[in-house]
Amino acid sequence: MTATPQRLLEAAEDLLLEKGHAATTLRDITERADANVAAVSYHYGSKDALLALTYRNALEEVTQIQRERLAELPPEATLEEVVRVWLAPALAEQDPREARLWTLIQRGMAERAPGLLDGLGDISQTVDDHLIQRLAAALPHLSREELYLRHAATLAAVSALQTGGMDLLIEGAPARLGDQLVAWIVGGLQAPAAGT
C-alpha cells in the first residue's frame, strides 16, 4: 500500500478535479485516502496546506514539462511551434497526466484557490521569461508591454477552454478545437501593434 502522505496528496488531487477547492472537505480527503483525519495535520499541518501543496506540485510538474520542451525547440522554430509547445499541456496533443494537471491548475485559477495563486508567479516565472524571449524574437514589432498583454489574453482563452467556458459558445467539442485555438492565438500574436 502507498504511504499515507502520498495517498493524501493523490486523494486531494482527485477531489480538487472532481469537486473543486471550496467543496473539498477534510473528511472527503481522508476517506478517499483511507486515512484518519489527524493524518492530514500530522503530515501537512492543515487541509489548506495539503491543498496548497497539491496545486504547487501540479504547477511544478507542468512548468518543468514546458521548460524542457521550450529548451528543445531550435532557435529557428516558428511562432506556431512555440505556441504549440507552450500550450501542449492544455491541448489534446498531451498525455493524460498533463491534461489532468493542466485542468487542475485551470480549475484552481478559475476558483481563485489560495494555495495555487500564492505560488503561481514564482513557479512559472522561468517558463514565462523564456517564452517572452521567444515571442519577442518572433514578434519584433510588439513592445514588451504588448507581449505581456497578449500572453495574458492567451492564458485567458486557454482557461476558458479548460474550464468549460467554450461550451457555451460551441456545441460539442470539435475535433480540431486545439488546432483552431492555436491558429487564433498565432493570428492574435502576429497582429499589428495596437494603435498602428
MARBA-3410 file (N, C-alpha, C, O; in Angstrom, 1 decimal):
196
0.8,-1.2,0.0,0.0,0.0,0.0,0.9,1.2,0.0,1.9,1.3,0.7 ~ 0.5,2.3,-0.7,1.2,3.5,-0.8,1.2,4.2,0.5,0.3,4.0,1.3 ~ 2.3,4.9,0.8,2.4,5.6,2.1,1.3,6.7,2.3,0.8,7.2,1.3 ~ 0.9,6.9,3.5,-0.2,7.8,3.8,0.0,9.2,3.2,-0.9,9.7,2.6 ~ 1.2,9.9,3.3,1.3,11.2,2.7,1.0,11.2,1.2,0.4,12.1,0.7
1.5,10.2,0.5,1.2,10.1,-0.9,-0.3,9.9,-1.2,-0.8,10.5,-2.1 ~ -0.9,9.0,-0.4,-2.3,8.8,-0.6,-3.1,10.0,-0.4,-4.1,10.3,-1.1 ~ -2.7,10.8,0.6,-3.4,12.1,0.9,-3.3,13.1,-0.3,-4.2,13.7,-0.7 ~ -2.1,13.2,-0.8,-1.9,14.0,-2.0,-2.7,13.6,-3.2,-3.3,14.4,-3.9 ~ -2.7,12.3,-3.4,-3.4,11.7,-4.6,-4.9,12.0,-4.4,-5.7,12.3,-5.3
-5.4,11.8,-3.2,-6.8,12.0,-2.9,-7.2,13.5,-3.1,-8.2,13.8,-3.6 ~ -6.3,14.3,-2.6,-6.6,15.8,-2.7,-6.6,16.2,-4.2,-7.5,16.9,-4.6 ~ -5.7,15.6,-5.0,-5.7,15.9,-6.4,-7.0,15.5,-7.1,-7.6,16.2,-7.9 ~ -7.4,14.2,-6.8,-8.6,13.7,-7.4,-9.8,14.5,-7.0,-10.7,14.9,-7.9 ~ -9.9,14.9,-5.7,-11.1,15.6,-5.3,-11.1,17.1,-5.8,-12.2,17.6,-6.1
-9.9,17.7,-5.9,-9.9,19.1,-6.5,-10.4,19.0,-7.9,-11.1,20.0,-8.3 ~ -10.1,18.0,-8.6,-10.6,17.9,-10.0,-12.1,17.6,-10.1,-12.8,18.1,-10.9 ~ -12.5,16.7,-9.1,-13.9,16.3,-9.1,-14.9,17.4,-8.6,-15.9,17.7,-9.1 ~ -14.5,18.0,-7.5,-15.4,18.9,-6.7,-15.0,20.3,-6.6,-15.8,21.2,-6.4 ~ -13.7,20.6,-6.9,-13.2,21.9,-6.7,-12.7,22.2,-5.3,-12.9,21.4,-4.4
-12.0,23.3,-5.2,-11.4,23.7,-3.9,-12.4,23.9,-2.8,-12.3,23.3,-1.7 ~ -13.4,24.7,-3.1,-14.4,25.1,-2.0,-15.2,23.9,-1.5,-15.5,23.8,-0.3 ~ -15.4,22.9,-2.4,-16.3,21.8,-2.0,-15.5,20.6,-1.4,-16.1,19.6,-1.0 ~ -14.2,20.6,-1.5,-13.4,19.5,-1.0,-13.2,19.7,0.5,-12.6,20.7,1.0 ~ -13.7,18.7,1.3,-13.6,18.7,2.7,-12.5,17.8,3.2,-12.0,16.9,2.5
-12.1,18.0,4.5,-11.1,17.2,5.1,-11.5,15.8,5.2,-10.8,14.8,4.9 ~ -12.8,15.6,5.5,-13.3,14.2,5.6,-13.3,13.5,4.2,-13.0,12.3,4.1 ~ -13.6,14.3,3.1,-13.6,13.7,1.8,-12.2,13.2,1.5,-12.0,12.1,1.0 ~ -11.2,14.0,1.8,-9.8,13.6,1.5,-9.4,12.4,2.3,-8.8,11.5,1.8 ~ -9.7,12.4,3.6,-9.2,11.3,4.4,-10.0,10.0,4.1,-9.4,8.9,4.1
-11.2,10.1,3.8,-12.0,8.9,3.3,-11.4,8.3,2.0,-11.2,7.1,1.9 ~ -11.1,9.2,1.1,-10.6,8.8,-0.2,-9.2,8.2,0.0,-8.9,7.2,-0.7 ~ -8.4,8.7,0.9,-7.1,8.2,1.1,-7.0,7.1,2.1,-5.9,6.5,2.3 ~ -8.1,6.7,2.6,-8.2,5.6,3.6,-7.2,6.0,4.8,-6.4,5.1,5.2 ~ -7.4,7.2,5.3,-6.5,7.6,6.4,-7.4,8.3,7.4,-8.6,8.7,7.2
-6.9,8.5,8.7,-7.7,9.2,9.7,-7.5,10.7,9.5,-6.5,11.2,8.9 ~ -8.4,11.4,10.1,-8.4,12.9,10.0,-7.1,13.5,10.5,-6.6,14.5,10.0 ~ -6.6,13.0,11.6,-5.4,13.5,12.2,-4.2,13.4,11.2,-3.2,14.1,11.4 ~ -4.2,12.5,10.3,-3.1,12.3,9.4,-2.8,13.5,8.5,-1.6,13.8,8.2 ~ -3.8,14.3,8.2,-3.6,15.5,7.4,-2.8,16.5,8.2,-1.8,17.1,7.8
-3.2,16.7,9.5,-2.5,17.6,10.4,-1.1,17.1,10.6,-0.1,17.9,10.6 ~ -0.9,15.8,10.8,0.4,15.3,11.2,1.4,15.4,10.0,2.5,15.8,10.2 ~ 0.9,15.1,8.8,1.8,15.2,7.6,1.9,16.5,7.0,3.0,16.9,6.4 ~ 0.8,17.3,7.0,0.8,18.6,6.2,0.5,19.8,7.0,0.7,21.0,6.6 ~ 0.0,19.7,8.3,-0.3,20.8,9.1,-1.7,21.2,9.1,-2.3,21.5,10.1
-2.4,21.1,7.9,-3.8,21.5,7.7,-4.3,21.1,6.3,-3.5,20.7,5.5 ~ -5.6,21.1,6.2,-6.2,20.8,4.9,-5.7,21.8,3.9,-5.3,21.5,2.7 ~ -5.7,23.1,4.2,-5.3,24.2,3.3,-3.8,24.0,2.9,-3.5,24.2,1.7 ~ -3.0,23.6,3.8,-1.6,23.3,3.4,-1.4,22.1,2.5,-0.6,22.2,1.5 ~ -2.2,21.1,2.7,-2.2,20.0,1.8,-2.7,20.4,0.4,-2.1,20.0,-0.6
-3.8,21.1,0.3,-4.3,21.6,-1.0,-3.3,22.5,-1.7,-3.1,22.4,-2.9 ~ -2.7,23.4,-0.9,-1.7,24.3,-1.5,-0.5,23.5,-2.1,0.0,23.8,-3.2 ~ -0.1,22.4,-1.4,1.0,21.6,-1.9,0.5,20.8,-3.1,1.3,20.6,-4.0 ~ -0.7,20.4,-3.2,-1.2,19.7,-4.3,-1.1,20.6,-5.6,-0.7,20.2,-6.6 ~ -1.6,21.8,-5.4,-1.5,22.8,-6.5,-0.1,23.1,-6.9,0.3,23.1,-8.1
0.8,23.3,-5.9,2.2,23.6,-6.1,2.9,22.4,-6.9,3.6,22.7,-7.9 ~ 2.6,21.2,-6.5,3.2,20.1,-7.2,2.7,20.0,-8.7,3.5,19.7,-9.6 ~ 1.4,20.3,-8.9,0.9,20.3,-10.3,1.6,21.4,-11.1,2.0,21.2,-12.3 ~ 1.7,22.6,-10.5,2.4,23.7,-11.2,3.8,23.4,-11.6,4.3,23.6,-12.7 ~ 4.5,22.8,-10.6,5.9,22.5,-10.8,6.1,21.4,-11.9,7.0,21.5,-12.7
5.2,20.5,-11.9,5.3,19.4,-12.9,5.0,20.0,-14.3,5.7,19.6,-15.3 ~ 4.0,20.8,-14.4,3.6,21.3,-15.7,4.7,22.3,-16.2,5.1,22.3,-17.4 ~ 5.2,23.2,-15.4,6.2,24.1,-15.8,7.5,23.4,-16.2,8.3,23.9,-17.0 ~ 7.8,22.3,-15.5,9.0,21.5,-15.8,8.9,21.0,-17.2,9.8,21.0,-18.0 ~ 7.7,20.5,-17.6,7.5,19.9,-18.9,7.6,21.0,-19.9,8.2,20.9,-21.0
7.0,22.2,-19.7,7.0,23.3,-20.6,8.5,23.8,-20.8,8.9,24.1,-21.9 ~ 9.2,23.9,-19.7,10.6,24.4,-19.7,11.4,23.5,-20.6,12.2,23.9,-21.4 ~ 11.3,22.2,-20.4,12.1,21.2,-21.2,11.7,21.3,-22.7,12.6,21.2,-23.5 ~ 10.4,21.4,-22.9,10.0,21.4,-24.4,10.4,22.7,-25.0,10.8,22.7,-26.2 ~ 10.3,23.8,-24.3,10.8,25.1,-24.9,12.3,25.1,-25.2,12.8,25.6,-26.2
13.1,24.5,-24.3,14.5,24.4,-24.4,14.9,23.5,-25.6,15.9,23.7,-26.2 ~ 14.1,22.5,-25.9,14.3,21.6,-27.0,14.1,22.2,-28.4,14.5,21.7,-29.4 ~ 13.3,23.3,-28.4,13.0,23.9,-29.7,14.2,24.6,-30.3,15.0,25.2,-29.6 ~ 14.4,24.4,-31.6,15.6,25.1,-32.2,15.3,26.6,-32.3,14.2,27.0,-32.2 ~ 16.4,27.4,-32.3,16.2,28.9,-32.4,15.4,29.3,-33.5,14.7,30.4,-33.4
15.4,28.6,-34.6,14.6,29.0,-35.8,13.1,28.5,-35.8,12.4,28.5,-36.8 ~ 12.7,28.0,-34.6,11.3,27.5,-34.5,10.3,28.5,-34.9,10.5,29.7,-34.6 ~ 9.2,28.1,-35.6,8.2,29.1,-36.0,7.4,29.5,-34.8,7.4,28.8,-33.7 ~ 6.6,30.6,-34.9,5.8,31.0,-33.9,4.7,29.9,-33.5,4.4,29.7,-32.3 ~ 4.2,29.3,-34.5,3.2,28.2,-34.2,3.9,27.1,-33.4,3.2,26.6,-32.5
5.1,26.7,-33.7,5.8,25.7,-32.9,6.0,26.1,-31.5,5.8,25.3,-30.6 ~ 6.3,27.4,-31.3,6.5,27.9,-29.9,5.1,27.8,-29.2,5.1,27.4,-28.0 ~ 4.1,28.3,-29.8,2.8,28.3,-29.2,2.3,26.9,-28.9,1.8,26.6,-27.8 ~ 2.5,25.9,-29.8,2.1,24.5,-29.5,2.9,23.9,-28.3,2.3,23.2,-27.5 ~ 4.2,24.2,-28.2,4.9,23.7,-27.1,4.5,24.4,-25.8,4.3,23.7,-24.8
4.2,25.7,-25.9,3.8,26.4,-24.7,2.5,25.9,-24.2,2.3,25.7,-23.0 ~ 1.5,25.6,-25.1,0.2,25.2,-24.7,-0.1,23.7,-24.8,-1.2,23.3,-24.6 ~ 1.0,22.9,-25.0,0.8,21.5,-25.1,0.0,20.9,-24.0,-0.8,20.0,-24.2 ~ 0.3,21.3,-22.7,-0.5,20.6,-21.7,-2.0,20.9,-21.8,-2.8,20.1,-21.2 ~ -2.4,22.0,-22.4,-3.8,22.4,-22.5,-4.5,21.8,-23.7,-5.7,21.8,-23.8
-3.7,21.3,-24.7,-4.3,20.9,-25.9,-4.4,19.4,-25.9,-3.9,18.7,-25.1 ~ -5.2,18.9,-26.8,-5.4,17.4,-26.9,-4.2,16.6,-27.3,-4.3,15.4,-27.3 ~ -3.1,17.3,-27.6,-1.9,16.6,-28.0,-1.1,16.0,-26.8,-0.2,15.2,-27.1 ~ -1.4,16.3,-25.6,-0.7,15.9,-24.5,-1.1,14.5,-24.0,-2.1,14.0,-24.4 ~ -0.3,14.0,-23.0,-0.7,12.7,-22.4,-1.8,13.0,-21.3,-1.9,14.1,-20.9
-2.4,12.0,-20.9,-3.5,12.1,-19.9,-3.0,12.8,-18.6,-3.8,13.6,-18.0 ~ -1.8,12.6,-18.2,-1.3,13.2,-16.9,-1.2,14.7,-17.1,-1.6,15.5,-16.2 ~ -0.6,15.1,-18.2,-0.5,16.6,-18.5,-1.9,17.2,-18.6,-2.1,18.3,-18.0 ~ -2.8,16.6,-19.2,-4.2,17.1,-19.3,-4.8,17.2,-17.9,-5.5,18.2,-17.6 ~ -4.6,16.3,-17.1,-5.1,16.3,-15.7,-4.5,17.4,-14.9,-5.2,18.2,-14.2
-3.2,17.6,-15.0,-2.5,18.7,-14.3,-3.0,20.0,-14.7,-3.3,20.9,-13.9 ~ -3.1,20.2,-16.1,-3.5,21.5,-16.6,-4.9,21.8,-16.2,-5.2,22.9,-15.8 ~ -5.8,20.8,-16.2,-7.2,21.0,-15.8,-7.2,21.4,-14.3,-8.0,22.3,-13.9 ~ -6.4,20.7,-13.5,-6.4,21.1,-12.1,-6.0,22.5,-11.9,-6.6,23.2,-11.1 ~ -4.9,22.9,-12.6,-4.4,24.3,-12.4,-5.5,25.3,-12.9,-5.7,26.3,-12.2
-6.1,25.1,-14.1,-7.0,26.0,-14.6,-8.3,26.1,-13.7,-8.8,27.2,-13.5 ~ -8.7,25.0,-13.2,-9.9,25.0,-12.3,-9.5,25.8,-11.0,-10.4,26.6,-10.6 ~ -8.4,25.5,-10.5,-7.9,26.3,-9.3,-7.8,27.8,-9.6,-8.2,28.6,-8.7 ~ -7.4,28.1,-10.8,-7.3,29.6,-11.1,-8.7,30.2,-11.2,-8.9,31.3,-10.8 ~ -9.6,29.4,-11.9,-11.0,29.9,-12.0,-11.6,30.1,-10.7,-12.4,31.0,-10.5
-11.3,29.3,-9.7,-11.8,29.4,-8.3,-11.0,30.3,-7.5,-11.4,30.6,-6.3 ~ -9.9,30.8,-8.0,-9.0,31.7,-7.2,-8.6,31.0,-5.9,-8.6,31.6,-4.9 ~ -8.2,29.7,-6.1,-7.7,28.9,-5.0,-6.5,29.5,-4.3,-5.5,29.7,-5.0 ~ -6.5,29.8,-3.0,-5.4,30.4,-2.4,-4.0,29.7,-2.5,-3.0,30.3,-2.8 ~ -4.0,28.4,-2.4,-2.8,27.7,-2.5,-2.2,27.7,-3.9,-0.9,27.6,-4.0
-3.0,27.9,-4.9,-2.5,28.0,-6.3,-1.9,29.4,-6.6,-0.8,29.5,-7.1 ~ -2.7,30.4,-6.3,-2.3,31.7,-6.6,-1.1,32.2,-5.9,-0.3,33.0,-6.4 ~ -0.8,31.7,-4.7,0.3,32.1,-3.9,1.6,31.7,-4.6,2.6,32.5,-4.5 ~ 1.7,30.6,-5.2,3.0,30.2,-5.8,3.1,30.3,-7.3,4.1,30.0,-7.9 ~ 2.0,30.8,-7.9,2.0,30.8,-9.4,3.1,31.6,-10.0,3.8,31.1,-10.9
3.4,32.8,-9.6,4.4,33.7,-10.2,5.8,33.1,-10.1,6.5,33.0,-11.0 ~ 6.1,32.6,-8.9,7.5,32.1,-8.6,7.7,30.9,-9.5,8.8,30.7,-10.1 ~ 6.8,30.0,-9.5,7.0,28.7,-10.2,7.0,28.9,-11.7,7.8,28.3,-12.4 ~ 6.1,29.7,-12.3,6.0,29.8,-13.7,6.9,30.9,-14.3,7.0,31.0,-15.6 ~ 7.6,31.6,-13.5,8.5,32.7,-14.0,9.5,32.3,-15.0,9.7,33.0,-16.0
10.2,31.2,-14.8,11.3,30.8,-15.7,10.7,30.5,-17.1,11.3,30.8,-18.1 ~ 9.6,29.8,-17.1,8.9,29.4,-18.4,8.4,30.7,-19.0,8.6,30.9,-20.2 ~ 7.8,31.6,-18.3,7.3,32.8,-18.9,8.4,33.7,-19.4,8.3,34.2,-20.5 ~ 9.5,33.8,-18.7,10.7,34.5,-19.2,11.2,34.0,-20.5,11.4,34.7,-21.5 ~ 11.4,32.7,-20.6,11.8,32.0,-21.8,10.8,32.2,-22.9,11.2,32.5,-24.1
9.6,32.1,-22.6,8.5,32.2,-23.6,8.5,33.7,-24.2,8.4,33.9,-25.4 ~ 8.6,34.6,-23.3,8.6,36.0,-23.7,9.8,36.3,-24.6,9.6,37.1,-25.6 ~ 10.9,35.8,-24.3,12.1,35.9,-25.2,11.8,35.4,-26.5,12.2,36.0,-27.6 ~ 11.2,34.2,-26.6,10.9,33.5,-27.9,9.9,34.4,-28.6,10.0,34.6,-29.8 ~ 8.9,34.9,-27.9,7.8,35.7,-28.6,8.4,37.0,-29.1,8.1,37.5,-30.2
9.3,37.6,-28.3,9.9,38.9,-28.7,10.8,38.7,-29.9,10.8,39.6,-30.8 ~ 11.5,37.6,-30.0,12.3,37.3,-31.2,11.4,37.2,-32.5,11.8,37.6,-33.6 ~ 10.3,36.5,-32.3,9.4,36.2,-33.4,8.5,37.4,-33.8,7.9,37.5,-34.9 ~ 8.3,38.3,-32.8,7.4,39.4,-33.0,8.0,40.8,-32.6,7.6,41.4,-31.6 ~ 9.1,41.2,-33.4,9.8,42.4,-33.0,9.0,43.7,-33.1,9.4,44.7,-32.6
7.9,43.6,-33.7,7.0,44.8,-33.9,6.2,45.1,-32.6,5.6,46.2,-32.5 ~ 6.3,44.2,-31.6,5.5,44.4,-30.4,6.4,44.9,-29.2,7.5,44.4,-29.1 ~ 5.9,45.8,-28.4,6.6,46.2,-27.2,6.5,45.1,-26.2,5.7,44.2,-26.3 ~ 7.3,45.2,-25.2,7.3,44.2,-24.1,5.9,44.2,-23.4,5.4,43.2,-23.1 ~ 5.4,45.4,-23.2,4.1,45.5,-22.5,3.0,44.8,-23.4,2.2,44.1,-22.8
3.0,45.0,-24.7,2.0,44.4,-25.5,2.2,42.8,-25.6,1.2,42.1,-25.6 ~ 3.5,42.4,-25.5,3.7,40.9,-25.5,3.1,40.3,-24.2,2.5,39.3,-24.3 ~ 3.3,41.0,-23.1,2.7,40.5,-21.8,1.2,40.5,-21.9,0.5,39.6,-21.3 ~ 0.6,41.6,-22.5,-0.8,41.6,-22.6,-1.4,40.5,-23.5,-2.4,39.8,-23.1 ~ -0.7,40.2,-24.6,-1.1,39.1,-25.4,-0.9,37.7,-24.8,-1.7,36.8,-25.0
0.2,37.7,-24.0,0.4,36.4,-23.2,-0.7,36.2,-22.2,-1.3,35.1,-22.2 ~ -1.2,37.2,-21.5,-2.3,37.1,-20.6,-3.6,36.8,-21.3,-4.4,35.9,-20.8 ~ -3.8,37.4,-22.5,-5.0,37.1,-23.2,-5.0,35.6,-23.7,-6.1,35.0,-23.7 ~ -3.9,35.1,-24.1,-3.8,33.7,-24.5,-4.1,32.8,-23.3,-4.9,31.8,-23.5 ~ -3.6,33.1,-22.2,-3.9,32.3,-21.0,-5.4,32.3,-20.7,-5.9,31.3,-20.3
-6.0,33.5,-20.8,-7.4,33.6,-20.6,-8.2,32.7,-21.5,-9.2,32.1,-21.2 ~ -7.8,32.7,-22.8,-8.5,31.9,-23.8,-8.4,30.4,-23.5,-9.3,29.6,-23.6 ~ -7.2,30.0,-23.1,-6.9,28.6,-22.8,-7.7,28.2,-21.6,-8.3,27.1,-21.5 ~ -7.8,29.1,-20.6,-8.5,28.9,-19.4,-10.0,28.7,-19.7,-10.6,27.8,-19.1 ~ -10.5,29.5,-20.6,-11.9,29.3,-20.9,-12.2,28.0,-21.6,-13.2,27.3,-21.3
-11.2,27.5,-22.4,-11.3,26.2,-23.0,-11.3,25.1,-21.9,-12.1,24.2,-22.0 ~ -10.4,25.2,-21.0,-10.2,24.2,-20.0,-11.3,24.1,-18.9,-11.7,23.1,-18.4 ~ -11.9,25.3,-18.6,-12.9,25.3,-17.6,-14.4,25.2,-18.1,-15.3,25.4,-17.4 ~ -14.5,25.0,-19.4,-15.8,24.8,-20.0,-16.4,26.0,-20.5,-17.6,26.0,-20.9 ~ -15.7,27.2,-20.5,-16.3,28.4,-20.9,-16.7,28.4,-22.4,-17.6,29.1,-22.8
-16.0,27.6,-23.2,-16.2,27.5,-24.6,-17.5,26.7,-24.9,-18.1,26.8,-26.0 ~ -17.9,25.8,-23.9,-19.1,25.0,-24.1,-20.3,25.9,-24.4,-21.3,25.4,-25.1 ~ -20.3,27.1,-23.8,-21.5,28.0,-24.0,-21.5,28.5,-25.5,-22.6,28.8,-26.0 ~ -20.4,28.5,-26.1,-20.3,29.1,-27.5,-20.3,28.0,-28.6,-20.7,28.2,-29.7 ~ -19.8,26.8,-28.2,-19.6,25.8,-29.2,-20.3,24.6,-28.8,-20.1,24.0,-27.7
-21.2,24.1,-29.6,-22.0,22.9,-29.3,-21.1,21.7,-29.6,-20.7,21.5,-30.8 ~ -20.9,20.9,-28.6,-20.0,19.7,-28.8,-18.5,20.2,-28.8,-18.3,21.4,-28.8 ~ -17.6,19.2,-28.8,-16.2,19.6,-28.8,-15.7,19.2,-30.2,-15.4,18.1,-30.5 ~ -15.4,20.2,-31.0,-14.9,19.9,-32.4,-13.6,19.2,-32.2,-12.7,19.6,-31.4 ~ -13.3,18.3,-33.1,-12.1,17.5,-33.1,-10.9,18.4,-33.3,-9.8,18.1,-32.8
-11.1,19.5,-34.0,-9.9,20.3,-34.3,-9.9,21.6,-33.4,-9.2,22.6,-33.8 ~ -10.5,21.6,-32.3,-10.5,22.8,-31.5,-9.1,23.2,-31.1,-8.8,24.4,-31.0 ~ -8.2,22.3,-30.8,-6.8,22.6,-30.4,-6.2,23.4,-31.6,-5.5,24.4,-31.3 ~ -6.3,22.8,-32.8,-5.7,23.5,-34.0,-6.3,24.8,-34.2,-5.6,25.8,-34.5 ~ -7.6,24.9,-34.0,-8.3,26.2,-34.2,-7.8,27.3,-33.2,-7.6,28.4,-33.5
-7.7,26.8,-31.9,-7.2,27.7,-30.9,-5.8,28.2,-31.2,-5.4,29.3,-31.0 ~ -4.9,27.3,-31.6,-3.5,27.6,-31.9,-3.5,28.6,-33.1,-2.8,29.6,-33.0 ~ -4.3,28.4,-34.1,-4.3,29.3,-35.2,-4.8,30.7,-34.8,-4.3,31.7,-35.2 ~ -5.8,30.7,-33.9,-6.3,32.0,-33.4,-5.3,32.7,-32.6,-5.1,34.0,-32.7 ~ -4.6,32.0,-31.7,-3.6,32.6,-30.9,-2.4,33.1,-31.7,-1.9,34.3,-31.5
-1.9,32.3,-32.7,-0.9,32.8,-33.5,-1.3,34.0,-34.3,-0.5,35.0,-34.4 ~ -2.5,34.0,-34.8,-3.0,35.2,-35.5,-3.1,36.4,-34.6,-2.7,37.5,-35.0 ~ -3.5,36.2,-33.4,-3.6,37.4,-32.5,-2.2,37.9,-32.1,-2.0,39.1,-31.9 ~ -1.3,37.0,-31.9,0.1,37.4,-31.5,0.7,38.1,-32.7,1.5,39.1,-32.5 ~ 0.5,37.7,-33.9,1.1,38.4,-35.1,0.4,39.7,-35.5,0.9,40.4,-36.3
-0.7,40.0,-34.9,-1.5,41.2,-35.3,-0.6,42.4,-35.1,0.3,42.4,-34.3 ~ -0.8,43.5,-35.9,-0.1,44.7,-35.7,-0.2,45.2,-34.3,-1.2,45.0,-33.6 ~ 0.8,46.0,-33.9,0.7,46.6,-32.5,-0.5,47.5,-32.4,-0.9,48.1,-33.4 ~ -1.0,47.6,-31.3,-2.2,48.5,-31.0,-1.8,49.9,-31.4,-0.7,50.4,-31.2 ~ -2.8,50.6,-32.1,-2.6,52.0,-32.5,-1.8,52.2,-33.7,-1.4,53.3,-34.1
-1.5,51.1,-34.5,-0.7,51.3,-35.7,-1.6,51.0,-36.9,-1.1,51.1,-38.0
END
